[in-house]
Amino acid sequence: PLCVDLDGTLIATDSNAESLVELLKTAPWKLFKAAAELTKGRPQLKRYLAEHAPVDPATLPYREEVLEEIRQARDAGRRVLLVTASDQATADAVAGYLDLFDEAIGSDGKNNLKAAKKAEYLASRFGAGGFQYLGDSSADLPVWQAANEASMVCPSASTRRAAEQHVPRAKVICERPSKLRAAVKELRPHQWAKNTLLFVPLYFSHQYTDLSLVFTAVMAFFSFSFCASSIYVLNDLADLPSDRQHRSKRKRPLAAGTLSIPEGFALSAAALALSITLAFVFVSPKFIWVLLGYVVLTTAYTLVLKQRMIVDVLTLASLFTYRVVAGGVAVDVRLSPWLLAFSIFFFMSLAFVKRYSELIQVKGNGGQSLAGRNYVPADIPIIGSAGPASG
Protein backbone atom coordinates (compact mmCIF):
# COMPACT_ATOMS: atom_id res chain seq x y z
CA PRO A 1 0.00 0.00 0.00
CA LEU A 2 0.92 3.62 -0.55
CA CYS A 3 0.54 5.68 2.64
CA VAL A 4 0.48 9.46 2.21
CA ASP A 5 0.97 12.16 4.82
CA LEU A 6 -1.28 15.23 4.64
CA ASP A 7 0.40 18.39 5.99
CA GLY A 8 3.40 19.45 3.93
CA THR A 9 3.09 16.40 1.71
CA LEU A 10 -0.27 16.04 0.01
CA ILE A 11 -0.95 19.72 0.67
CA ALA A 12 1.68 22.47 0.65
CA THR A 13 0.46 23.86 3.97
CA ASP A 14 -0.52 22.80 7.49
CA SER A 15 -4.24 22.15 8.00
CA ASN A 16 -4.07 23.04 11.71
CA ALA A 17 -2.38 26.37 10.95
CA GLU A 18 -5.09 27.03 8.36
CA SER A 19 -7.74 26.39 11.03
CA LEU A 20 -6.00 28.70 13.49
CA VAL A 21 -5.95 31.54 10.95
CA GLU A 22 -9.64 30.97 10.22
CA LEU A 23 -10.39 31.02 13.95
CA LEU A 24 -8.40 34.24 14.31
CA LYS A 25 -10.42 35.85 11.50
CA THR A 26 -13.92 34.68 12.42
CA ALA A 27 -13.90 34.15 16.20
CA PRO A 28 -10.68 35.42 17.82
CA TRP A 29 -12.15 35.07 21.32
CA LYS A 30 -12.12 31.29 20.82
CA LEU A 31 -8.31 31.34 20.76
CA PHE A 32 -8.37 31.34 24.57
CA LYS A 33 -10.36 28.11 24.53
CA ALA A 34 -7.97 26.69 21.93
CA ALA A 35 -5.04 27.49 24.23
CA ALA A 36 -6.85 25.71 27.06
CA GLU A 37 -7.35 22.66 24.84
CA LEU A 38 -3.63 22.67 24.00
CA THR A 39 -2.79 22.18 27.69
CA LYS A 40 -4.65 18.86 27.44
CA GLY A 41 -2.47 17.77 24.53
CA ARG A 42 -2.09 18.38 20.80
CA PRO A 43 -4.81 15.87 19.81
CA GLN A 44 -7.35 17.81 21.87
CA LEU A 45 -6.36 21.06 20.17
CA LYS A 46 -6.65 19.45 16.73
CA ARG A 47 -10.09 18.11 17.58
CA TYR A 48 -11.20 21.55 18.79
CA LEU A 49 -9.93 23.25 15.62
CA ALA A 50 -11.58 20.63 13.40
CA GLU A 51 -14.90 21.27 15.13
CA HIS A 52 -14.82 25.07 15.38
CA ALA A 53 -12.75 26.09 12.32
CA PRO A 54 -12.81 23.21 9.83
CA VAL A 55 -10.73 23.62 6.70
CA ASP A 56 -12.45 23.65 3.33
CA PRO A 57 -10.68 20.91 1.35
CA ALA A 58 -11.59 22.64 -1.91
CA THR A 59 -9.35 25.62 -1.02
CA LEU A 60 -6.21 23.71 -0.02
CA PRO A 61 -3.06 23.80 -2.21
CA TYR A 62 -2.54 20.19 -3.34
CA ARG A 63 0.82 19.08 -4.68
CA GLU A 64 0.37 17.84 -8.23
CA GLU A 65 3.45 15.57 -7.97
CA VAL A 66 1.88 13.72 -5.02
CA LEU A 67 -1.49 13.45 -6.74
CA GLU A 68 0.29 11.90 -9.73
CA GLU A 69 2.02 9.34 -7.44
CA ILE A 70 -1.39 8.45 -5.99
CA ARG A 71 -2.96 8.04 -9.43
CA GLN A 72 -0.11 5.80 -10.58
CA ALA A 73 -0.49 3.63 -7.47
CA ARG A 74 -4.21 3.28 -8.04
CA ASP A 75 -3.66 2.41 -11.70
CA ALA A 76 -1.25 -0.31 -10.53
CA GLY A 77 -3.99 -1.77 -8.31
CA ARG A 78 -2.37 -0.72 -5.02
CA ARG A 79 -4.30 0.47 -1.98
CA VAL A 80 -3.78 4.13 -1.10
CA LEU A 81 -4.20 5.45 2.44
CA LEU A 82 -4.17 8.97 3.84
CA VAL A 83 -2.33 8.74 7.18
CA THR A 84 -2.03 12.03 9.03
CA ALA A 85 -1.49 13.51 12.47
CA SER A 86 -4.32 15.94 11.72
CA ASP A 87 -7.72 15.18 13.22
CA GLN A 88 -9.80 12.37 11.79
CA ALA A 89 -12.48 14.85 10.67
CA THR A 90 -9.91 16.73 8.59
CA ALA A 91 -8.60 13.50 7.08
CA ASP A 92 -12.13 12.41 6.17
CA ALA A 93 -12.94 15.78 4.60
CA VAL A 94 -9.83 15.76 2.38
CA ALA A 95 -10.25 12.11 1.40
CA GLY A 96 -13.91 12.67 0.58
CA TYR A 97 -13.11 15.70 -1.57
CA LEU A 98 -10.31 14.05 -3.59
CA ASP A 99 -11.95 10.61 -3.83
CA LEU A 100 -8.54 9.01 -4.36
CA PHE A 101 -8.06 7.14 -1.06
CA ASP A 102 -9.22 3.73 0.04
CA GLU A 103 -8.98 4.80 3.67
CA ALA A 104 -8.26 7.92 5.75
CA ILE A 105 -6.64 7.66 9.19
CA GLY A 106 -6.02 10.61 11.52
CA SER A 107 -5.58 11.52 15.17
CA ASP A 108 -8.57 10.60 17.33
CA GLY A 109 -8.49 13.40 19.92
CA LYS A 110 -6.45 11.28 22.35
CA ASN A 111 -3.51 9.91 20.38
CA ASN A 112 -1.34 12.08 18.13
CA LEU A 113 -0.66 9.94 15.06
CA LYS A 114 2.78 11.35 14.36
CA ALA A 115 6.41 10.24 14.16
CA ALA A 116 7.02 7.08 16.22
CA LYS A 117 3.31 6.45 16.85
CA LYS A 118 2.57 6.60 13.14
CA ALA A 119 5.49 4.26 12.46
CA GLU A 120 4.23 1.78 15.09
CA TYR A 121 0.71 1.89 13.66
CA LEU A 122 1.76 1.25 10.06
CA ALA A 123 4.35 -1.41 10.99
CA SER A 124 1.81 -3.29 13.13
CA ARG A 125 -0.71 -3.21 10.33
CA PHE A 126 1.45 -3.90 7.27
CA GLY A 127 4.71 -5.21 8.77
CA ALA A 128 8.18 -3.68 8.66
CA GLY A 129 8.99 -2.73 5.08
CA GLY A 130 5.47 -3.65 4.03
CA PHE A 131 4.36 -0.21 2.89
CA GLN A 132 5.53 2.90 1.04
CA TYR A 133 5.23 6.21 2.83
CA LEU A 134 5.26 9.73 1.38
CA GLY A 135 6.34 12.36 3.93
CA ASP A 136 8.10 15.69 4.10
CA SER A 137 9.74 16.42 7.47
CA SER A 138 12.14 15.04 10.06
CA ALA A 139 9.12 13.86 12.07
CA ASP A 140 8.57 11.28 9.32
CA LEU A 141 12.01 9.71 9.79
CA PRO A 142 10.74 6.89 12.10
CA VAL A 143 8.02 6.08 9.55
CA TRP A 144 10.53 5.92 6.69
CA GLN A 145 12.73 3.63 8.79
CA ALA A 146 9.76 1.32 9.36
CA ALA A 147 9.05 1.37 5.61
CA ASN A 148 12.76 0.79 4.78
CA GLU A 149 12.41 3.50 2.14
CA ALA A 150 12.16 7.30 2.31
CA SER A 151 9.87 8.87 -0.30
CA MET A 152 10.42 12.56 0.38
CA VAL A 153 8.24 15.46 -0.72
CA CYS A 154 9.97 18.87 -0.75
CA PRO A 155 12.30 17.95 2.13
CA SER A 156 14.66 20.41 3.81
CA ALA A 157 18.38 19.80 3.38
CA SER A 158 18.69 18.47 6.95
CA THR A 159 15.73 16.11 6.54
CA ARG A 160 17.16 14.81 3.29
CA ARG A 161 20.58 14.17 4.83
CA ALA A 162 19.08 12.38 7.84
CA ALA A 163 16.92 10.16 5.63
CA GLU A 164 19.82 9.25 3.37
CA GLN A 165 21.92 8.33 6.43
CA HIS A 166 19.34 6.24 8.30
CA VAL A 167 17.12 4.70 5.61
CA PRO A 168 18.37 2.07 3.11
CA ARG A 169 16.64 3.66 0.11
CA ALA A 170 15.74 7.32 -0.34
CA LYS A 171 14.18 9.24 -3.20
CA VAL A 172 12.83 12.75 -3.63
CA ILE A 173 9.43 13.15 -5.29
CA CYS A 174 9.80 16.93 -5.68
CA GLU A 175 12.43 19.47 -4.60
CA ARG A 176 11.93 22.13 -1.94
CA PRO A 177 11.53 25.64 -3.44
CA SER A 178 13.79 28.49 -2.33
CA LYS A 179 12.48 30.11 0.85
CA LEU A 180 14.48 33.30 0.28
CA ARG A 181 13.05 33.77 -3.20
CA ALA A 182 9.57 33.08 -1.86
CA ALA A 183 10.01 35.60 0.98
CA VAL A 184 11.14 38.34 -1.42
CA LYS A 185 8.22 37.59 -3.74
CA GLU A 186 5.78 37.65 -0.81
CA LEU A 187 6.99 41.11 0.24
CA ARG A 188 5.99 42.27 -3.26
CA PRO A 189 8.73 44.91 -3.82
CA HIS A 190 7.22 45.68 -7.25
CA GLN A 191 4.31 47.24 -5.35
CA TRP A 192 6.67 49.72 -3.73
CA ALA A 193 6.22 51.90 -6.80
CA LYS A 194 3.01 53.15 -5.15
CA ASN A 195 5.08 54.59 -2.34
CA THR A 196 6.82 57.07 -4.64
CA LEU A 197 3.81 59.20 -3.70
CA LEU A 198 5.77 60.03 -0.55
CA PHE A 199 8.02 62.22 -2.74
CA VAL A 200 5.08 64.36 -3.97
CA PRO A 201 5.16 66.90 -1.08
CA LEU A 202 8.94 67.32 -1.41
CA TYR A 203 8.63 67.91 -5.16
CA PHE A 204 5.72 70.34 -5.09
CA SER A 205 7.25 72.32 -2.25
CA HIS A 206 10.32 72.81 -4.52
CA GLN A 207 12.70 71.63 -1.80
CA TYR A 208 14.21 68.79 -3.82
CA THR A 209 17.58 70.52 -3.95
CA ASP A 210 17.96 70.09 -0.18
CA LEU A 211 19.96 66.83 0.00
CA SER A 212 19.19 66.27 3.69
CA LEU A 213 15.44 66.36 2.93
CA VAL A 214 15.94 64.11 -0.09
CA PHE A 215 17.75 61.58 2.11
CA THR A 216 14.96 61.77 4.71
CA ALA A 217 12.35 61.22 2.00
CA VAL A 218 14.26 58.21 0.64
CA MET A 219 14.47 56.65 4.12
CA ALA A 220 10.76 57.38 4.64
CA PHE A 221 10.09 55.61 1.32
CA PHE A 222 11.87 52.45 2.43
CA SER A 223 10.34 52.61 5.91
CA PHE A 224 6.83 52.96 4.48
CA SER A 225 7.52 50.25 1.88
CA PHE A 226 8.52 47.66 4.47
CA CYS A 227 5.47 48.63 6.53
CA ALA A 228 3.25 48.14 3.48
CA SER A 229 4.92 44.79 2.74
CA SER A 230 4.21 43.68 6.29
CA ILE A 231 0.52 44.36 5.69
CA TYR A 232 0.63 42.63 2.29
CA VAL A 233 1.74 39.47 4.06
CA LEU A 234 -1.01 39.74 6.69
CA ASN A 235 -3.52 40.43 3.95
CA ASP A 236 -2.45 37.27 2.12
CA LEU A 237 -2.75 35.26 5.34
CA ALA A 238 -6.30 36.53 5.83
CA ASP A 239 -7.26 35.90 2.18
CA LEU A 240 -5.82 32.40 1.71
CA PRO A 241 -9.09 30.64 0.68
CA SER A 242 -10.18 33.34 -1.79
CA ASP A 243 -6.66 33.87 -3.19
CA ARG A 244 -6.43 30.17 -4.05
CA GLN A 245 -9.50 30.53 -6.23
CA HIS A 246 -8.09 33.55 -8.04
CA ARG A 247 -6.45 33.19 -11.45
CA SER A 248 -3.16 34.89 -10.52
CA LYS A 249 -3.20 35.32 -6.71
CA ARG A 250 -3.10 31.56 -6.19
CA LYS A 251 0.56 31.70 -7.27
CA ARG A 252 1.54 33.92 -4.33
CA PRO A 253 3.92 32.11 -1.95
CA LEU A 254 1.50 31.82 0.99
CA ALA A 255 -1.44 30.76 -1.17
CA ALA A 256 0.71 28.26 -3.05
CA GLY A 257 2.29 26.94 0.16
CA THR A 258 5.84 27.93 -0.82
CA LEU A 259 5.90 29.82 2.48
CA SER A 260 4.23 28.29 5.53
CA ILE A 261 1.74 30.21 7.67
CA PRO A 262 4.17 30.54 10.64
CA GLU A 263 6.84 31.79 8.22
CA GLY A 264 4.33 34.32 6.93
CA PHE A 265 3.65 35.73 10.39
CA ALA A 266 7.41 35.88 11.10
CA LEU A 267 8.08 37.65 7.79
CA SER A 268 5.36 40.21 8.50
CA ALA A 269 6.71 40.94 11.99
CA ALA A 270 10.29 41.28 10.68
CA ALA A 271 9.24 43.70 7.93
CA LEU A 272 7.29 45.85 10.39
CA ALA A 273 10.20 45.90 12.87
CA LEU A 274 12.59 46.99 10.11
CA SER A 275 10.12 49.68 9.03
CA ILE A 276 9.84 51.18 12.52
CA THR A 277 13.61 51.03 13.02
CA LEU A 278 14.24 52.97 9.80
CA ALA A 279 11.63 55.55 10.78
CA PHE A 280 13.09 56.04 14.25
CA VAL A 281 16.72 56.27 13.14
CA PHE A 282 16.48 58.20 9.86
CA VAL A 283 13.11 60.01 9.71
CA SER A 284 11.38 61.10 12.94
CA PRO A 285 9.44 59.66 15.88
CA LYS A 286 6.36 61.41 14.48
CA PHE A 287 6.64 59.30 11.32
CA ILE A 288 6.28 56.14 13.44
CA TRP A 289 2.76 57.28 14.36
CA VAL A 290 2.05 57.68 10.65
CA LEU A 291 3.17 54.08 10.09
CA LEU A 292 1.01 52.80 12.95
CA GLY A 293 -1.97 54.72 11.55
CA TYR A 294 -1.40 53.04 8.20
CA VAL A 295 -1.25 49.64 9.90
CA VAL A 296 -4.58 50.29 11.66
CA LEU A 297 -6.29 51.49 8.48
CA THR A 298 -5.01 48.66 6.30
CA THR A 299 -5.83 46.06 8.96
CA ALA A 300 -9.39 47.40 9.15
CA TYR A 301 -9.52 47.20 5.35
CA THR A 302 -8.24 43.63 5.34
CA LEU A 303 -10.56 42.31 8.05
CA VAL A 304 -13.76 44.29 7.50
CA LEU A 305 -13.87 47.17 5.02
CA LYS A 306 -12.78 45.28 1.88
CA GLN A 307 -15.98 43.21 2.07
CA ARG A 308 -18.25 46.28 2.00
CA MET A 309 -19.30 47.64 -1.37
CA ILE A 310 -18.15 51.21 -2.17
CA VAL A 311 -16.62 51.53 1.30
CA ASP A 312 -13.71 49.39 0.11
CA VAL A 313 -13.11 51.74 -2.83
CA LEU A 314 -13.21 54.81 -0.58
CA THR A 315 -10.70 53.13 1.74
CA LEU A 316 -8.37 52.25 -1.14
CA ALA A 317 -8.43 55.87 -2.32
CA SER A 318 -7.74 57.02 1.24
CA LEU A 319 -4.75 54.68 1.51
CA PHE A 320 -3.15 56.21 -1.59
CA THR A 321 -3.83 59.73 -0.34
CA TYR A 322 -2.40 58.67 3.02
CA ARG A 323 0.93 58.09 1.26
CA VAL A 324 0.98 61.72 0.16
CA VAL A 325 0.21 62.79 3.73
CA ALA A 326 3.00 60.52 5.01
CA GLY A 327 5.46 62.19 2.65
CA GLY A 328 4.43 65.58 4.01
CA VAL A 329 5.00 64.46 7.59
CA ALA A 330 8.39 62.95 6.72
CA VAL A 331 9.84 66.20 5.32
CA ASP A 332 7.67 68.52 7.45
CA VAL A 333 5.77 70.10 4.54
CA ARG A 334 2.22 71.38 4.99
CA LEU A 335 -0.09 70.00 2.29
CA SER A 336 -2.59 72.19 0.46
CA PRO A 337 -6.32 71.31 0.55
CA TRP A 338 -6.23 71.33 -3.26
CA LEU A 339 -3.58 68.60 -3.40
CA LEU A 340 -5.47 66.44 -0.90
CA ALA A 341 -8.81 66.91 -2.73
CA PHE A 342 -7.19 66.10 -6.07
CA SER A 343 -5.55 62.97 -4.62
CA ILE A 344 -8.65 61.49 -3.02
CA PHE A 345 -10.81 61.83 -6.17
CA PHE A 346 -8.05 60.77 -8.55
CA PHE A 347 -7.30 57.59 -6.63
CA MET A 348 -10.99 56.91 -6.07
CA SER A 349 -11.39 56.87 -9.84
CA LEU A 350 -8.52 54.39 -10.22
CA ALA A 351 -9.99 52.18 -7.46
CA PHE A 352 -13.31 52.08 -9.33
CA VAL A 353 -11.41 51.15 -12.51
CA LYS A 354 -9.85 48.21 -10.66
CA ARG A 355 -13.22 46.91 -9.45
CA TYR A 356 -14.76 47.49 -12.86
CA SER A 357 -12.09 45.43 -14.64
CA GLU A 358 -12.40 42.63 -12.07
CA LEU A 359 -16.18 42.50 -12.49
CA ILE A 360 -15.87 42.45 -16.28
CA GLN A 361 -13.52 39.46 -15.95
CA VAL A 362 -15.90 37.67 -13.57
CA LYS A 363 -18.81 38.25 -15.93
CA GLY A 364 -16.79 37.00 -18.90
CA ASN A 365 -15.88 33.83 -17.00
CA GLY A 366 -19.50 33.22 -16.04
CA GLY A 367 -18.87 33.84 -12.33
CA GLN A 368 -21.55 34.86 -9.86
CA SER A 369 -19.54 37.22 -7.65
CA LEU A 370 -16.10 38.67 -7.01
CA ALA A 371 -14.23 36.35 -4.63
CA GLY A 372 -13.64 37.96 -1.23
CA ARG A 373 -15.55 41.11 -2.24
CA ASN A 374 -19.20 42.15 -1.91
CA TYR A 375 -19.70 42.73 -5.65
CA VAL A 376 -21.67 40.93 -8.36
CA PRO A 377 -21.71 41.56 -12.15
CA ALA A 378 -25.01 43.44 -11.75
CA ASP A 379 -23.02 46.20 -10.01
CA ILE A 380 -21.09 47.02 -13.19
CA PRO A 381 -23.34 50.00 -14.17
CA ILE A 382 -22.90 51.57 -10.71
CA ILE A 383 -19.12 51.20 -10.82
CA GLY A 384 -19.07 52.37 -14.43
CA SER A 385 -20.80 55.61 -13.42
CA ALA A 386 -18.98 56.34 -10.17
CA GLY A 387 -15.50 55.85 -11.62
CA PRO A 388 -15.64 58.50 -14.38
CA ALA A 389 -17.54 60.84 -12.03
CA SER A 390 -14.68 60.67 -9.53
CA GLY A 391 -12.18 61.28 -12.31
Buried (B, 14 or more C-beta within 10 A) or exposed (E): BBBBBBBBBBBBBBBBBBBBBBBBBEEEEBEEBBEEBEEEBBBBBBBBBBEBBBBEBEBBBBBEBBBEBBEEBBEEEBBBBBBBBBBBBBBBBBBEEBEBBEEBBBBEBEEBBBBEBBBBBBBEBBEEEEBBBBBBBBBBBBBBBBBBBBBBBBBBEEBBEBBBEEBEEBEBBBEBBEBEEBBBBBBBEEEBEBBEBBBBBBEBBEBBEBEEBBEBBBBBBBBBBBBBBBBBBBBBBBBBBBBBBBEEBBEBBBBBBBBBBEBBBBBBEBBBEBBBEBBBEBBBEEBBEBBBBBBEBBBEBBBEBBBBBBBBBBBBBBBBBBBBBBBBBBBEBEBEEEBBEEBBBBBBBBBBBEBBEBBBEBBEEEBEBBBBBBBBBEBBEBBBEBBEEBE
